Amino acid sequence: MSADMSGRIIVVTGGASGIGEAVCRLFADRGATVVVADRDGAGAGALADELSGRSVSVDVTSEEAVRDVANGIEADIGPVDVLVTSAGITQPPLPPEEFQQSAWDHVLDVDLRGTWLSATAFGHHMAVRGRGSIVTIASIAGMRSMPLHAYTPAKAAVIAMTADLAAEWGRSGVRVNSVSPGYTLTPLLQDQIDKGMRDTTTLAGEAALGRLVHTEEVAE
């Protein structure tokens, strides 16, 4: 039986596409007020209109922007019950000597710093209230070796950071958990497949289910 989320306020970073979009749709179907937060303001707005929710444009790498968004949602919409940090980027599978330092920095900036800034900005309000839930989107890449020399350490750090925040805020009534999906057919991965950078047969062969995961499955 699906949980009734009526009256709950849910914020999803990276909510305009991929796993984030699937999460937004699932929560909306269960009655929650969904706030789609994404750098793509137009995409976030279109999805929010479809789901009768709200949207906000935000760059999760900006400390000031994330803090202002968190404070604004709390003041204008209401206390946030659930935060899902789905904003993230991937990288091409390149040897380290071919992977530009600027690209490495960008992946860490979005995937790790962005998760930290979002979790702490919203988590502070939750801890003061004594309730709330944060779900970070990590990856199986954070628990194994892959030729993704920025994405893998970023996701490993997200897993460790999630555990740290869970211990920090657990007694304040805030739950912090991470989800580590396998190879998920998001627009980002599909783009790499279309460009010949990823082989679907290889990816499916390494997956527990023998196939790529769908975003709706991660949302569930």
SEKE-883888 format. One record per atom (N, C-alpha, C): x, y, z. Coordinates in steps of 0.1 Angstrom, whole numbers, padded with zeros to 4 digits, always signed. Layout:
% residues N
XYZ;...
***
This chain:
% residues 220
+0009-0012+0000;+0000+0000+0000;+0009+0012+0000;+0006+0022-0008;+0013+0034-0009;+0011+0043+0003;+0022+0049+0008;+0020+0058+0019;+0014+0071+0015;+0005+0076+0024;-0002+0089+0021;+0007+0100+0026;+0011+0109+0017;+0020+0120+0021;+0013+0133+0021;+0000+0133+0022;-0008+0145+0022;-0003+0155+0033;-0002+0167+0030;+0002+0177+0040;+0017+0178+0042;+0025+0169+0036;+0039+0169+0037;+0045+0178+0026;+0056+0185+0030;+0064+0193+0020;+0077+0186+0017;+0079+0184+0004;+0091+0177-0001;+0099+0186-0010;+0112+0186-0008;+0121+0194-0016;+0130+0184-0023;+0131+0185-0036;+0140+0176-0044;+0150+0184-0052;+0163+0184-0049;+0172+0191-0057;+0175+0182-0069;+0178+0189-0080;+0179+0181-0093;+0166+0175-0097;+0155+0181-0093;+0142+0175-0095;+0136+0176-0108;+0143+0184-0118;+0136+0186-0131;+0138+0174-0140;+0148+0165-0137;+0150+0154-0147;+0156+0142-0139;+0156+0131-0146;+0163+0119-0141;+0156+0113-0129;+0165+0109-0119;+0160+0103-0107;+0152+0113-0099;+0156+0126-0099;+0149+0136-0092;+0135+0138-0097;+0133+0138-0110;+0120+0139-0116;+0111+0128-0111;+0116+0116-0112;+0109+0104-0108;+0104+0105-0093;+0113+0110-0085;+0110+0112-0070;+0099+0122-0069;+0100+0133-0076;+0090+0144-0076;+0076+0138-0079;+0076+0130-0090;+0063+0124-0095;+0057+0115-0085;+0066+0107-0078;+0061+0097-0069;+0055+0104-0056;+0062+0114-0051;+0057+0121-0039;+0044+0128-0043;+0043+0134-0054;+0031+0142-0058;+0019+0132-0060;+0022+0120-0065;+0012+0110-0066;+0006+0106-0053;+0015+0107-0042;+0011+0103-0029;+0006+0115-0021;+0003+0126-0027;-0003+0137-0021;+0005+0148-0015;+0018+0147-0016;+0027+0157-0010;+0028+0170-0018;+0031+0181-0012;+0034+0193-0019;+0049+0192-0023;+0052+0192-0035;+0066+0190-0040;+0072+0203-0045;+0084+0206-0040;+0091+0217-0045;+0103+0212-0054;+0102+0215-0067;+0112+0211-0076;+0123+0221-0076;+0135+0217-0071;+0146+0227-0071;+0156+0222-0081;+0160+0231-0090;+0169+0227-0101;+0176+0239-0107;+0188+0237-0112;+0195+0248-0119;+0187+0252-0132;+0180+0242-0138;+0171+0244-0149;+0158+0250-0144;+0157+0263-0143;+0145+0269-0137;+0133+0266-0146;+0134+0267-0159;+0123+0264-0168;+0118+0250-0167;+0127+0241-0167;+0123+0227-0165;+0117+0224-0152;+0122+0230-0141;+0116+0228-0128;+0102+0234-0128;+0100+0246-0134;+0087+0252-0134;+0077+0244-0142;+0081+0238-0153;+0072+0230-0161;+0067+0218-0153;+0076+0211-0147;+0073+0199-0139;+0064+0203-0127;+0068+0214-0120;+0060+0218-0109;+0046+0221-0113;+0044+0228-0124;+0030+0231-0129;+0022+0218-0132;+0029+0209-0138;+0022+0196-0141;+0018+0189-0128;+0026+0190-0117;+0024+0183-0105;+0016+0191-0095;+0012+0203-0099;+0006+0213-0089;+0015+0215-0077;+0028+0217-0080;+0037+0219-0069;+0043+0233-0070;+0055+0234-0065;+0062+0247-0066;+0076+0244-0071;+0083+0255-0076;+0096+0253-0082;+0105+0264-0077;+0118+0262-0078;+0128+0272-0075;+0140+0269-0083;+0147+0279-0088;+0159+0277-0096;+0171+0279-0086;+0180+0270-0086;+0191+0271-0076;+0203+0263-0082;+0215+0269-0079;+0227+0263-0082;+0232+0257-0069;+0233+0244-0068;+0236+0238-0055;+0250+0240-0050;+0259+0245-0059;+0273+0247-0056;+0274+0260-0049;+0264+0269-0049;+0265+0282-0042;+0259+0282-0028;+0268+0284-0018;+0264+0284-0004;+0253+0294-0002;+0254+0306-0007;+0244+0316-0005;+0231+0313-0011;+0232+0308-0024;+0219+0305-0031;+0212+0294-0024;+0219+0283-0019;+0212+0272-0013;+0206+0276+0001;+0213+0284+0008;+0208+0289+0021;+0196+0298+0019;+0196+0307+0009;+0185+0315+0006;+0173+0307+0002;+0175+0297-0006;+0164+0289-0011;+0158+0281+0001;+0166+0275+0010;+0161+0268+0022;+0153+0277+0031;+0159+0289+0033;+0151+0299+0042;+0139+0303+0036;+0139+0306+0022;+0127+0310+0015;+0116+0300+0015;+0119+0288+0013;+0109+0277+0013;+0103+0276+0026;+0111+0276+0037;+0106+0275+0050;+0097+0286+0054;+0100+0298+0049;+0092+0310+0052;+0079+0311+0044;+0080+0308+0031;+0069+0310+0022;+0060+0298+0019;+0065+0286+0021;+0058+0274+0018;+0054+0267+0031;+0064+0265+0039;+0062+0258+0052;+0074+0249+0056;+0073+0243+0067;+0084+0235+0072;+0086+0222+0063;+0098+0220+0059;+0101+0209+0050;+0102+0196+0057;+0095+0186+0053;+0095+0173+0059;+0105+0164+0054;+0107+0165+0040;+0117+0156+0034;+0125+0164+0024;+0138+0161+0024;+0147+0167+0014;+0154+0155+0007;+0153+0155-0006;+0160+0145-0014;+0171+0152-0023;+0184+0149-0021;+0194+0156-0028;+0198+0148-0040;+0191+0151-0051;+0194+0143-0064;+0202+0151-0074;+0205+0163-0071;+0213+0171-0080;+0227+0165-0082;+0231+0163-0094;+0244+0157-0096;+0247+0156-0111;+0260+0154-0114;+0265+0152-0127;+0274+0140-0128;+0276+0135-0140;+0285+0124-0141;+0297+0128-0149;+0305+0119-0154;+0317+0122-0162;+0320+0111-0172;+0327+0114-0182;+0331+0103-0191;+0342+0094-0185;+0341+0081-0188;+0351+0072-0183;+0365+0073-0189;+0373+0082-0184;+0386+0085-0190;+0397+0081-0181;+0409+0078-0186;+0421+0075-0178;+0424+0088-0171;+0430+0087-0159;+0433+0099-0151;+0441+0109-0158;+0451+0105-0166;+0459+0114-0173;+0452+0122-0184;+0440+0117-0188;+0432+0124-0198;+0421+0132-0192;+0419+0131-0180;+0408+0138-0173;+0412+0151-0168;+0407+0162-0173;+0411+0175-0169;+0408+0178-0154;+0417+0185-0148;+0415+0189-0134;+0403+0197-0132;+0400+0206-0141;+0388+0215-0140;+0376+0206-0140;+0375+0196-0148;+0364+0187-0149;+0362+0179-0136;+0374+0175-0130;+0374+0168-0117;+0368+0177-0106;+0373+0189-0106;+0368+0199-0096;+0353+0201-0098;+0348+0202-0110;+0334+0204-0112;+0325+0193-0107;+0329+0181-0109;+0321+0169-0105;+0321+0169-0089;+0332+0172-0083;+0332+0172-0068;+0324+0184-0063;+0324+0195-0070;+0317+0207-0066;+0302+0204-0066;+0297+0198-0077;+0282+0195-0078;+0278+0183-0069;+0285+0172-0070;+0280+0160-0064;+0283+0159-0049;+0294+0165-0045;+0297+0164-0030;+0294+0177-0023;+0300+0188-0028;+0297+0201-0022;+0282+0204-0022;+0276+0202-0034;+0262+0205-0035;+0253+0197-0026;+0256+0184-0024;+0249+0176-0014;+0251+0181+0000;+0263+0184+0004;+0266+0190+0017;+0258+0203+0020;+0259+0212+0010;+0253+0225+0012;+0237+0223+0014;+0232+0215+0005;+0217+0213+0006;+0213+0206+0019;+0220+0195+0023;+0217+0188+0035;+0218+0197+0047;+0229+0204+0048;+0230+0212+0060;+0221+0224+0061;+0218+0230+0049;+0209+0242+0049;+0195+0238+0053;+0190+0227+0048;+0176+0222+0052;+0176+0214+0065;+0187+0207+0068;+0188+0199+0080;+0188+0207+0092;+0194+0219+0091;+0194+0228+0103;+0180+0231+0108;+0171+0234+0098;+0157+0237+0102;+0151+0225+0108;+0153+0213+0102;+0147+0201+0107;+0152+0198+0121;+0165+0199+0124;+0170+0196+0137;+0164+0205+0148;+0162+0218+0144;+0156+0227+0154;+0142+0223+0157;+0134+0218+0147;+0121+0214+0149;+0120+0200+0155;+0130+0192+0154;+0131+0179+0160;+0124+0168+0151;+0123+0171+0138;+0118+0161+0129;+0122+0164+0115;+0122+0153+0107;+0125+0155+0092;+0133+0143+0087;+0134+0143+0074;+0141+0132+0068;+0149+0137+0056;+0162+0133+0055;+0170+0137+0043;+0175+0124+0037;+0173+0123+0023;+0177+0112+0016;+0187+0117+0005;+0200+0113+0006;+0210+0116-0004;+0210+0105-0014;+0213+0110-0027;+0214+0100-0038;+0229+0098-0040;+0234+0086-0036;+0248+0083-0038;+0249+0074-0050;+0256+0063-0050;+0258+0054-0061;+0266+0042-0057;+0263+0031-0065;+0272+0019-0062;+0286+0023-0066;+0288+0033-0074;+0302+0038-0077;+0310+0042-0065;+0303+0045-0054;+0309+0049-0042;+0314+0038-0034;+0312+0025-0039;+0316+0014-0031;+0324+0004-0039;+0329+0008-0051;+0336-0001-0059;+0346+0007-0068;+0354+0000-0075;+0364+0006-0084;+0358+0007-0098;+0358+0020-0103;+0354+0023-0117;+0363+0033-0123;+0363+0034-0136;+0371+0044-0143;+0365+0057-0143;+0359+0061-0131;+0353+0074-0130;+0360+0081-0118;+0371+0088-0121;+0380+0092-0111;+0376+0104-0103;+0365+0110-0107;+0359+0121-0099;+0346+0117-0093;+0338+0111-0101;+0324+0107-0097;+0325+0096-0086;+0334+0086-0087;+0335+0076-0077;+0339+0081-0063;+0350+0089-0062;+0353+0094-0049;+0342+0104-0043;+0336+0111-0052;+0325+0120-0048;+0314+0113-0042;+0309+0102-0048;+0298+0094-0043;+0302+0086-0030;+0315+0082-0029;+0320+0076-0017;+0319+0085-0005;+0323+0098-0008;+0322+0108+0002;+0308+0111+0006;+0299+0111-0003;+0285+0113+0000;+0280+0103+0010;+0284+0090+0007;+0280+0079+0016;+0285+0082+0030;+0298+0085+0031;+0304+0088+0044;+0298+0100+0051;+0295+0110+0043;+0289+0122+0049;+0275+0120+0054;+0268+0112+0047;+0254+0108+0051;+0254+0101+0065;+0264+0092+0067;+0265+0085+0080;+0269+0095+0091;+0277+0105+0087;+0281+0115+0097;+0269+0123+0101;+0261+0128+0092;+0250+0136+0095;+0239+0128+0102;+0238+0115+0099;+0228+0107+0106;+0232+0106+0121;+0245+0104+0124;+0249+0104+0137;+0248+0117+0144;+0250+0128+0137;+0249+0141+0143;+0235+0145+0146;+0226+0142+0138;+0212+0147+0140;+0202+0137+0144;+0207+0124+0146;+0197+0114+0149;+0189+0116+0162;+0196+0121+0172;+0190+0124+0185;+0181+0137+0185;+0182+0144+0174;+0174+0156+0172;+0161+0152+0164;+0160+0139+0161;+0147+0135+0154;+0148+0136+0139;+0160+0137+0133;+0162+0138+0119;+0168+0126+0114;+0162+0119+0104;+0168+0107+0098;+0175+0111+0085;+0187+0106+0084;+0195+0109+0072;+0200+0095+0066;+0196+0093+0054;+0199+0080+0047;+0204+0083+0033;+0211+0073+0027;+0215+0074+0013;+0210+0062+0006;+0208+0065-0007;+0204+0054-0016;+0215+0053-0027;+0220+0041-0030;+0230+0040-0039;+0225+0031-0051;+0220+0038-0061;+0214+0031-0073;+0225+0024-0081;+0222+0014-0088;+0230+0008-0099;+0230+0017-0111;+0234+0011-0122;+0233+0019-0135;+0219+0022-0138;+0216+0035-0138;+0202+0039-0140;+0200+0047-0153;+0190+0044-0160;+0188+0050-0173;+0183+0064-0172;+0191+0073-0168;+0188+0087-0167;+0192+0094-0181;+0187+0106-0183;+0191+0113-0195;+0206+0115-0196;+0213+0117-0185;+0228+0118-0185;+0234+0105-0190;+0230+0094-0185;+0236+0081-0190;+0232+0078-0204;+0219+0081-0207;+0215+0079-0221;+0223+0087-0231;+0226+0099-0227;+0235+0108-0236;+0248+0101-0238;+0254+0096-0228;+0267+0089-0229;+0266+0076-0238;+0255+0069-0236;+0253+0057-0245;+0251+0061-0259;+0244+0072-0262;+0241+0077-0275;+0254+0081-0282;+0264+0086-0274;+0276+0091-0279;+0287+0080-0280;+0283+0068-0277;+0292+0056-0278;+0302+0056-0266;+0300+0063-0256;+0309+0063-0244;+0306+0052-0235;+0294+0046-0235;+0291+0035-0226;+0284+0024-0234;+0287+0012-0230;+0281+0000-0237;+0271-0006-0228;+0258-0006-0233;+0247-0011-0225;+0249-0026-0221;+0255-0034-0230;+0256-0048-0227;+0266-0050-0215;+0276-0042-0215;+0286-0043-0204;+0279-0038-0191;+0272-0027-0192;+0266-0021-0180;+0255-0031-0174;+0247-0036-0183;+0237-0046-0178;+0243-0058-0172;+0254-0063-0178;+0261-0075-0173;+0266-0073-0159;+0269-0061-0155;+0275-0058-0142;+0264-0056-0132;+0251-0055-0136;+0240-0051-0127;+0235-0064-0121;+0230-0063-0108;+0224-0074-0101;+0212-0080-0109;+0204-0071-0115;+0192-0075-0122;+0195-0079-0136;+0207-0078-0141;+0210-0081-0155;+0205-0071-0165;+0201-0059-0160;+0196-0048-0168;+0198-0035-0162;+0196-0024-0169;+0197-0011-0164;+0185-0008-0155;+0187+0000-0145;+0176+0004-0136;+0168+0016-0141;+0155+0016-0139;+0147+0027-0143;+0146+0037-0131;+0144+0050-0135;+0144+0060-0124;+0132+0058-0115;+0121+0053-0120;+0110+0051-0111;+0113+0041-0100;+0121+0031-0103;+0125+0021-0093;+0133+0027-0082;+0142+0036-0086;+0150+0043-0075;+0141+0052-0067;+0131+0058-0073;+0122+0067-0065;+0115+0059-0055;+0110+0047-0059;+0103+0038-0049;+0111+0035-0037;
***
